[in-house]
Amino acid sequence: MTDVETRAVHIRPATDDDWPALWPMLRDNAAAAETYTWDPHIDESAARALWMKQPPGRTVVAVDSDGTVVGSAYTRPNQDGPGAHVANASFLVDPKQSGRGVARALCAHVLDQAKTDGYRAMQFNAVVETNVRAVALWQSFGFETLATVPEAFQHPVHGYVGLRIMYRRL
Amino acid sequence: MTDVETRAVHIRPATDDDWPALWPMLRDNAAAAETYTWDPHIDESAARALWMKQPPGRTVVAVDSDGTVVGSAYTRPNQDGPGAHVANASFLVDPKQSGRGVARALCAHVLDQAKTDGYRAMQFNAVVETNVRAVALWQSFGFETLATVPEAFQHPVHGYVGLRIMYRRL
């Protein structure tokens, strides 16, 4: 393994000071329009409201040993009221840090925190089926695909592809 | 058939003037916590933002021949950006008007409008499985259940029950 692969990341709650590092990641991911159902032209204030969750939601960042933000995740209730005991989560990783386990570390953290918070399960509503690395990662954490909504995502290269609804108990 | 059952409803876009009739329906439905994943204590301003959709969303009302609002529905993109071609919809009917076909009339309208608007499919994310009348109604319109998220709804009488994800092409 290289140094990059073995460098550990630390995960902590996100603060307002983290936003300038997160905004380019979210903006570029939205513009690529390959992995999330975000407006490709989302503006910064909408992006900030989307990502920096208020309680009971949580937003965390993964930081390098030198404090550089290399990824982030949020959790929130997937539904309100009588559905608020199922969590939803979303993940962002700096593409330059891809392959060193940042998403895996974030997912492990988020699952632990969600269980501690009292959620009974976690549900992903829209995993793009061509995002095979993400699908494999969530499966490695025990997520199963409840259904694939056919042609629910318009991919810039692959055309209409399915969105997986993935789920695991906590 | 009785007079009540045969009285037709007219469906038109909702206006600000309709909100005072809609708020008690939404409030009482949320408080009952049997059919929607809404905060049972939702306040009026949050409820209004939830129901009275801005474009590209649409909110309509079903009105009696005397102008009384007897139900309502909204449509919106179920996801943003590359997922915005699948519609979502939600329905409210005055419980005093139950059984006369208001929900059916609203659903027929919403499906037609969504197709006209260019959506390719409609998805319901959270149909409470014990709401058997709604499930049967959506099935009669050709919706199929893609999956049932287990125990995703805490019902005040039945305990943890599933949420059906229902879908049909347009």
Interface residues (C-beta under 8 A of the other chain):
Chain A: A30 A33 Y36 T37 W38 D39 P40 I42 N78 Q79 D80 G81 P82 G83 A84 H85 V86 R120 A121 Q123 N125 A126 L146 A147 T148 V149 P150 E151 A152 F153 Q154 H155 P156 L163 I165 Y167
Chain B: A30 A33 Y36 T37 W38 D39 P40 I42 N78 Q79 D80 G81 P82 G83 A84 H85 V86 R120 A121 Q123 N125 A126 L146 A147 T148 V149 P150 E151 A152 F153 Q154 H155 P156 L163 I165 Y167
